[in-house]
Amino acid sequence: STLSAEIGRETLAAVDRLNAAEVVILPNNRNVILAASQVSALARVPVHIVPTRNAVEGLEAILAVAPGLDIRTTLARRMEQSRAVQTLPGTVAIPDAKARGRKVRKGQARVLGQGEGLGPAAR
């Protein structure tokens, strides 16, 4: 897509401007993952990709760095650490609602849990 191509061009330009022997990209979107794969093939330095599903996973992957480890071990640690995170999307109810037998009142926080469906957030 045009968006993916533009992301790829911008990412490749950023990678080429870095003064680094290797680069790790932590994309968290399908288009960016595709673009990062293209960058990996075109960049002047090795580019490693650790796909994440959201920003929290990306932060966990960043924190998984351990100086002195080889790149393969570091990448494995980053992937493992990013997948250990569990996030739940949430929002605030606009109208009163009922889902899966649970009432959610207007203005109440609601959480969409994995396999649980919609429910009010516990306080």
Residue pairs with C-beta under 8 A, 6 or more apart in sequence:
1 31
3 31
4 31
4 32
4 34
4 35
4 38
5 35
7 31
7 32
7 35
8 34
8 35
8 36
8 38
8 39
11 25
11 32
11 35
11 36
11 39
12 38
12 39
12 42
12 43
15 23
15 25
15 39
15 43
15 44
15 45
15 47
16 43
16 44
18 45
20 45
21 45
21 46
22 45
22 46
22 47
22 48
22 71
23 43
23 45
23 46
23 47
23 48
24 47
24 48
24 49
24 50
24 75
24 78
25 36
25 39
25 40
25 47
25 48
25 49
25 50
26 50
26 51
26 52
26 58
26 61
26 62
26 78
26 82
27 33
27 35
27 36
27 49
27 51
27 52
28 51
28 52
28 53
28 54
28 55
28 57
28 58
33 49
33 51
36 47
36 49
36 51
37 49
39 47
40 47
40 48
40 49
46 71
48 71
48 75
50 61
50 75
50 78
50 79
50 82
52 58
52 61
52 82
54 87
56 85
56 87
57 82
57 83
57 85
57 87
58 82
60 81
60 82
60 84
60 85
61 78
61 79
61 81
61 82
62 78
63 81
64 74
64 77
64 78
64 80
64 81
64 82
65 74
65 77
65 78
66 73
66 74
66 77
69 77
86 114
88 111
88 112
88 113
88 114
89 111
89 112
90 109
90 110
90 111
90 112
90 121
91 109
91 110
92 107
92 108
92 109
92 110
93 104
93 105
93 106
93 107
93 108
93 109
93 110
94 106
95 106
96 103
96 104
96 105
96 106
97 103
97 104
97 110
97 118
98 104
99 117
99 118
99 119
100 116
100 117
100 118
100 119
102 118
102 119
102 120
103 120
104 110
104 118
104 119
104 120
105 120
108 120
108 121
109 120
109 121
110 118
110 119
110 120
110 121
111 118
111 119
111 120
111 121
112 118
113 119
